[in-house]
Amino acid sequence: MTEPKKVLESVHVRQDGRTAWITLDRPPLNVMNIPMLHELGSAVHKFAPSCDVVVFQGAGEKGFSAGVEVADHVPGRVEEMLNAFHGVFRQLWRAECITIAAVHGYCLGGGCELATFCDFVVAEESAEFGQPEIRLGCFPPVAMITLPCLVGHRAASELILTGRPVTAQQAREMGLITRLAPEGQLDAEVGALLSELRTSSRAVLRLTRKTLWQRAGMDFEKALYEVEQIYLKDLLLTHDANEGIRAYLEKRAPVWHGR
C-alpha cells in the first residue's frame, strides 16, 4: 500500500493496487470551493481510468462533505463552479471503475450528490444525508436527475423540496445508501465490500456497471445539460435565488418575494 499522496491542497489520493482512495480534505466540513473542485476533477481524471475501484471519503471527524461553497454560487462564479463540479460527474459517468462512497458525519448538498452518485454508499450509523439547497433558493442539479432513479419520485421530492436531512437508517430504508456500518467500523465495512468485489472478474464488473447505468432509464449527460440550462437561465434570473445566497452569506433570514 502506498502512502497518501497530496494531489494539490484539498484532495489526497492513496492508491492500493488497483484501488484508489480519494479523500476530501478541507476542514472543518470538507466544503468544496472552486479550486478544490478542480483538484477533485484532476484526481478523478488521473485515477479513474487506471483503477478498478475508486473510494471517496472525507477527512476529519465531522463528515464526508457539507457541500459546495455557497460563496461560489454568486454571479460571476456560479458557472465556473457548475462546470467544475459537474465535470466530476461527467467523468464518473463515463468511467469504467466501480465507485464507493465511505460516509461518516455530514453528507449534505453537493457532498450528498457526490456520495449517492457512487455505485455503493457505505455509511456509519450516525451519518446524516440531505439536499438543503431549496432553503437557499436553489436546487441540486445532479440530485434532480439521480434521486428519482435511486429512491423514486416521492422520496426524491421529500428530500429535494423540503431540504430536510435524514439519518443513515432512514437513507438505508429509502434505498439511498447500500450498507450501514457500526460506529468506528466504516473502514472495515468498506474493506469487506472491496474483498467481495475482488472475487469477481474486473472485465465483467466494468461491463455490468456500464449496463446498469445505461439501463437506469436516463441519459445522464443530456439530462444534466438540460438541468444546467434551467439553473443558469431560469433559476438564477429570479430574485429569490439571488436573495437566498445573499442572505446566507450575510447571515440573515432570506426575504422571499416569490419571483
ABEGO torsion letter per residue (X at the ends): XBBBBBABAABBBBBBEABBBBBBBBOAAGBBBAAAAAAAAAAAAAAAAABABBBBBBBEAAEABAEBBAAAABBGAAAAAAAAAAAAAAAAAABABBBBBBBBEBBBEAAAAAAAABABBBBBAABBBBBAAAAAGBBBAAAAAAAAAAAEAAAAAAAAAAGBBBBAAAAAAAGABABBBBBGAAAAAAAAAAAAAAABBAAAAAAAAAAAAAAAGBBAAAAAAAAAAAAAAAAAABAAAAAAAAAAAAGBBBBBAGX
